[in-house]
Amino acid sequence: MGIQTGFWIDHRKAVIMAVTDQGEAFQQIISEVEKQLRRSGASPLKGSF
């Protein structure tokens, strides 16, 4: 069968799944990066850039 893997990644965590002939493995990695503040003001889509 080989190894089947799946990943799910966002700004808070990464989830990694692997399925092999021997079974399943699951790992979750939590990000410790601070959340970025939203910026107000004009944007390239709305403002004059």
C-alpha positions as CSV (number, residue, x, y, z in Angstrom):
1,M,0.0,0.0,0.0
2,G,2.8,2.5,0.8
3,I,2.3,5.6,2.8
4,Q,-0.7,7.9,2.4
5,T,-0.2,11.4,4.0
6,G,-2.4,14.4,4.5
7,F,-1.7,17.9,5.8
8,W,-3.8,20.7,7.1
9,I,-2.0,24.0,7.8
10,D,-3.2,27.4,8.9
11,H,-1.8,30.3,10.9
12,R,-2.5,28.6,14.3
13,K,-1.5,25.0,13.8
14,A,-0.5,22.2,11.4
15,V,-2.0,18.8,11.4
16,I,-0.2,15.9,9.8
17,M,-1.8,12.4,9.2
18,A,0.0,9.4,7.8
19,V,-1.5,6.0,7.1
20,T,0.8,3.0,6.5
21,D,0.5,-0.8,6.5
22,Q,1.4,-0.7,10.2
23,G,-1.3,1.8,11.2
24,E,-2.0,5.5,11.5
25,A,0.1,8.4,12.8
26,F,-1.2,11.8,13.8
27,Q,0.8,14.9,14.8
28,Q,-0.4,18.4,15.6
29,I,2.0,21.3,15.7
30,I,0.8,24.5,17.5
31,S,2.1,27.8,16.3
32,E,3.5,30.3,18.9
33,V,3.6,33.2,16.4
34,E,1.6,36.2,17.6
35,K,-1.5,37.1,15.6
36,Q,-0.9,40.0,13.2
37,L,-3.0,43.1,13.7
38,R,-5.4,44.1,10.9
39,R,-4.3,47.2,9.1
40,S,-6.8,50.0,8.5
41,G,-6.8,52.4,5.6
42,A,-6.7,52.2,1.9
43,S,-6.0,49.0,0.0
44,P,-4.8,48.4,-3.6
45,L,-8.3,47.4,-4.4
46,K,-10.0,50.5,-2.9
47,G,-7.4,53.3,-2.5
48,S,-5.2,55.2,-4.9
49,F,-2.0,53.2,-5.2
